[in-house]
Amino acid sequence: MRLLLNDALPEAAAPGERLDAAALEGLYAYPGGAGRPWVRANMVATLDGAAAGGDGRTGTINTPADRLVYTLLRDLADVVLVGAGTARVEGYRRTRPRTGDRAARAVAEGRAACPELAVVSRTAAVPPLLAADPGGGSGGDRGGVLMVTCGAAGAEAIGLARRSLGADRVLVSGGDSVDLPAAVGALAARGLPRILCEGGPRLLADVAAAGLLDELCLTVVPALAGGAEQRIAVGAVADRPFAPRVLIESEGTLLQRWTRPGA
């Protein structure tokens, strides 16, 4: 991996340098002392802007460099935020322990060995692979699952989600739709301030439109997709400026880190 731009952590490496694992982690470190949640998104796209391959899944456009940073960002996060539709299409399961020594370091800091997974669903529908996947939660070898929903889901669906995931693991935020600012606040109140949003495109647009997105990590893979695949953000209008902080190149893959101006 070759560093092309570094306005995030100048002491970690200079442009043109090859990056080792420690330098790479430093370039993606969460800011300290913010005193509030930090919402980071991680997305991947082709050169022509497709957010998925022809099968509708991001896995078909991933590259080794993208998978490396994907794992790193999950390791650094407290909770992974994902839309229920994306969780179903991509086959999401409960998160595994952080890699290398990051699990031990997290525990030493009073954090969990595995990041949590928070699924956003207006209907409180738990994706089947998560509902059927045992384990997780405190002391488990995989992370716990939270449901983020709203009152419009109805008492029956909310009750079913509580029976599937646990009575205290369903966050009802909002009435007719999910109140994302309230949901982010609720996650932070549970000791999960480092939030990694993995989409899908509609959730990312909603998060950005709500003014919650602090940072976007975008991988651009060296391929064209064609077809009619959607962009990384669709739906809600999100007119938000971002500034480039990090740019890394690896075998044609471009790894980018963008933050809100002044963040």
Disulfide bonds with the S-S distance in Angstrom:
none
